[in-house]
Amino acid sequence: MPDISTTMIIVLCVAAAAAGWIDAVVGGGGLLLVPALLLGLPNAHPATVLGTNKAVAIVGTGGAAVAYLRKVPMDVKLAVRIGVAALLGSMGGAAIAGGISKDTLRPMIMVVLVFVAGVVLFRPAFGAAPAASPVSRRRVLLAIGLVGLGLGFYDGLFGPGTGTFLVLSLTAVLHLDLVAASATAKIVNTCTNAGALAMFAYQGMVLWQLAALLAAFNLAGSMVGASMALKKGSGFVRGVLLTVVGALVVKLGFEQWG
């Protein structure tokens, strides 16, 4: 366990639980946990922060995936195919993540957040209901290649916001409603986390003791979040997405320029 004050450990545990809740509902819990880890581990290499975040996140996303599988009808075979592509992409991204400077992380997160907010805010019907027609082969291939490989690579290289991007991309490409997209995204995100974590672990870039503690809180938060999303539906998911993105934009903007 790194030398961290008791107060900071409590802060990180709360952040991990909140990140798990966010991940289960809309994805993007790393947008909360990664900045918290950067604050709590000021002397750690950025790749160590990202690797530790993956070790935490895979527990929460895996738990949420199981919870959704029990309740939400979805094409599991397609989700796994996208997930395998995402796993390969994330391993490639993680392999070169060591070259990222800590100073670049916060502005990159800001860009991600603003983009997500714009898409959701200006398309109020986005993800409200699934399309009536079957998904074409072209869209399936696009989901595997662009969503799977592309976002998998992004997740391994950088990470924060991947779950949110997966929800948005799967909604757009496969014409899913937000709850079904969130459920599918959990399977894919678990695969991307596994690929990236394997590479970070191979490079010795994971603080396992800290990750184990935070993972327990992350899993608890994810279980609560998945239950609420299933009960309240797509409108709730969209509202949480906008609220979380808006709050994080303000927070990171203040840290960057305040």
C-alpha positions in Angstrom: 0.0 0.0 0.0 1.5 3.4 -0.9 2.0 6.0 1.8 -1.4 7.7 1.8 -3.1 9.5 4.7 -6.2 8.0 6.3 -8.3 11.0 5.1 -7.2 10.5 1.5 -7.9 6.8 1.6 -11.5 7.6 2.8 -11.8 10.1 -0.1 -10.6 7.5 -2.6 -13.0 4.9 -1.2 -15.9 7.3 -1.6 -14.7 8.2 -5.1 -14.5 4.5 -6.0 -18.0 3.8 -4.8 -19.4 6.9 -6.7 -17.4 5.8 -9.8 -18.9 2.3 -9.6 -22.4 3.8 -9.4 -21.7 6.1 -12.4 -20.2 3.3 -14.4 -23.2 1.1 -13.9 -25.7 3.8 -14.9 -24.0 5.7 -17.7 -20.3 4.6 -17.9 -17.4 7.0 -17.4 -16.6 6.3 -13.7 -13.0 6.8 -14.6 -13.7 10.5 -15.1 -14.2 10.6 -11.4 -11.7 8.0 -10.1 -8.7 8.9 -12.3 -8.6 12.5 -11.1 -9.0 11.3 -7.5 -6.1 8.9 -7.9 -4.0 11.6 -9.5 -4.7 13.7 -6.4 -4.1 10.9 -3.9 -0.9 9.6 -5.7 0.9 12.8 -6.7 4.2 11.1 -7.2 3.0 8.1 -9.1 3.6 7.6 -12.8 0.4 8.3 -14.9 0.5 4.7 -16.2 0.4 3.5 -12.6 -2.7 5.6 -12.0 -4.3 4.2 -15.1 -3.4 0.7 -14.3 -4.7 0.9 -10.7 -7.9 2.4 -12.0 -8.3 -0.6 -14.4 -7.8 -3.0 -11.5 -10.6 -1.3 -9.6 -12.9 -0.7 -12.6 -12.9 -4.3 -13.9 -14.6 -5.5 -10.6 -17.4 -2.9 -10.8 -18.0 -3.3 -14.5 -18.0 -7.1 -14.3 -20.5 -7.0 -11.4 -22.7 -4.6 -13.3 -22.5 -6.8 -16.4 -23.8 -9.8 -14.4 -26.6 -7.7 -12.9 -27.7 -6.4 -16.4 -27.5 -9.9 -18.0 -30.1 -11.2 -15.5 -32.6 -8.4 -16.3 -32.0 -6.9 -19.8 -32.7 -8.7 -23.1 -29.5 -8.3 -25.2 -27.5 -9.9 -28.0 -24.9 -11.5 -25.8 -23.0 -13.1 -28.7 -22.6 -9.7 -30.5 -21.6 -8.1 -27.2 -18.9 -10.7 -26.8 -17.7 -10.2 -30.3 -17.4 -6.5 -29.8 -15.7 -7.2 -26.5 -13.0 -9.4 -27.9 -12.2 -6.7 -30.5 -12.1 -4.2 -27.6 -9.8 -6.4 -25.5 -7.3 -6.5 -28.4 -7.6 -2.8 -28.9 -7.1 -2.0 -25.2 -4.0 -4.1 -25.0 -2.5 -2.2 -27.9 -3.4 1.1 -26.2 -2.1 0.1 -22.8 1.2 -1.0 -24.4 2.0 2.7 -25.3 0.2 4.4 -22.4 3.5 4.9 -20.5 4.3 7.8 -22.8 1.4 9.9 -21.6 2.3 13.0 -19.5 0.2 13.6 -16.3 -0.1 17.3 -17.5 -2.1 16.1 -20.5 -4.7 14.1 -18.7 -6.9 16.8 -17.4 -7.3 18.8 -20.7 -8.0 15.5 -22.5 -10.7 14.6 -20.0 -12.3 18.1 -20.5 -12.5 17.5 -24.2 -14.1 14.1 -23.7 -16.7 15.6 -21.3 -17.7 18.5 -23.5 -18.2 16.3 -26.5 -20.4 13.8 -24.5 -22.5 16.6 -23.0 -23.1 18.1 -26.5 -24.3 14.9 -28.0 -26.7 14.1 -25.2 -28.0 17.7 -24.6 -28.8 18.5 -28.3 -30.4 15.1 -29.1 -33.1 14.7 -26.4 -34.6 11.7 -28.2 -31.2 9.9 -28.3 -31.6 6.4 -26.9 -35.2 6.9 -25.8 -36.3 3.7 -27.6 -34.7 1.0 -29.8 -35.1 0.9 -33.5 -37.9 -1.4 -34.9 -35.8 -2.9 -37.7 -33.1 -5.5 -37.2 -29.5 -4.4 -37.1 -27.8 -4.7 -40.5 -24.5 -6.6 -41.1 -22.8 -3.3 -41.9 -23.7 -1.9 -38.5 -22.5 -5.0 -36.8 -19.1 -4.8 -38.5 -19.0 -1.1 -37.7 -19.7 -1.9 -34.0 -16.9 -4.5 -33.9 -14.4 -2.4 -35.7 -15.0 1.2 -34.7 -16.6 0.7 -31.3 -14.7 -2.4 -30.3 -11.2 -1.9 -31.6 -11.3 1.9 -31.6 -12.7 2.5 -28.1 -10.8 -0.5 -26.8 -7.6 1.2 -28.0 -8.7 4.5 -26.4 -9.5 2.7 -23.1 -6.0 1.1 -22.9 -4.3 4.3 -23.9 -6.2 6.8 -21.7 -9.4 5.3 -20.3 -11.7 7.9 -18.6 -15.0 8.2 -20.4 -14.8 4.9 -22.3 -17.9 3.5 -20.7 -19.9 6.7 -21.6 -18.5 6.6 -25.2 -19.5 2.9 -25.4 -23.1 3.7 -24.4 -23.3 6.6 -26.9 -21.6 4.6 -29.7 -23.7 1.4 -29.2 -26.9 3.5 -29.1 -25.9 5.3 -32.3 -24.6 2.3 -34.3 -26.8 -0.5 -33.1 -29.9 1.7 -32.5 -30.3 0.5 -28.9 -32.1 2.3 -26.1 -29.9 3.7 -23.4 -30.6 0.9 -20.9 -29.8 -1.9 -23.4 -26.8 0.1 -24.6 -25.6 0.5 -21.0 -26.0 -3.3 -20.4 -24.1 -4.2 -23.6 -21.4 -1.6 -22.8 -20.7 -3.3 -19.5 -19.8 -6.6 -21.2 -17.6 -4.7 -23.7 -16.1 -2.5 -21.0 -15.2 -5.5 -18.9 -13.2 -6.9 -21.8 -11.4 -3.6 -22.4 -10.5 -3.4 -18.7 -9.2 -7.0 -18.8 -7.0 -6.3 -21.8 -5.6 -3.0 -20.5 -5.1 -4.5 -17.0 -3.2 -7.4 -18.3 -0.8 -5.1 -20.1 -0.4 -2.7 -17.1 0.1 -5.7 -14.8 2.8 -7.1 -17.1 4.5 -3.7 -17.0 4.3 -3.6 -13.2 2.0 -0.5 -13.3 -0.7 -1.6 -10.8 -0.9 -0.8 -7.0 -2.6 -4.1 -6.1 -3.3 -3.5 -2.4 -4.9 -0.1 -3.0 -6.8 -1.4 -6.0 -8.2 -4.3 -3.9 -9.6 -1.9 -1.3 -11.1 0.5 -3.8 -12.5 -2.4 -5.8 -14.8 -3.5 -3.0 -16.3 0.0 -2.8 -16.5 0.2 -6.6 -18.4 -3.1 -6.8 -20.9 -1.9 -4.1 -21.5 1.3 -6.0 -22.0 -0.5 -9.3 -24.6 -2.9 -7.8 -26.7 0.0 -6.5 -26.3 1.9 -9.8 -27.3 -1.1 -12.0 -30.4 -1.7 -9.8 -31.5 2.0 -10.1 -31.0 2.1 -13.9 -33.0 -1.0 -14.4 -35.9 0.3 -12.3 -36.0 3.8 -13.6 -35.2 3.4 -17.3 -33.6 5.4 -20.1 -34.9 8.8 -18.9 -33.1 8.4 -15.6 -29.9 7.2 -17.4 -29.9 10.3 -19.6 -30.5 12.7 -16.7 -27.7 11.1 -14.7 -25.4 11.3 -17.7 -26.0 15.1 -18.2 -25.7 15.8 -14.4 -22.4 13.9 -14.0 -20.9 15.4 -17.2 -21.9 18.9 -16.2 -20.5 18.6 -12.7 -17.2 17.2 -13.9 -16.8 19.9 -16.5 -17.1 22.6 -13.9 -14.8 20.7 -11.5 -12.0 20.0 -13.9 -12.3 23.5 -15.5 -11.8 25.1 -12.1 -8.8 22.9 -11.4 -7.3 23.7 -14.8 -7.9 27.4 -15.0 -9.2 28.5 -11.6 
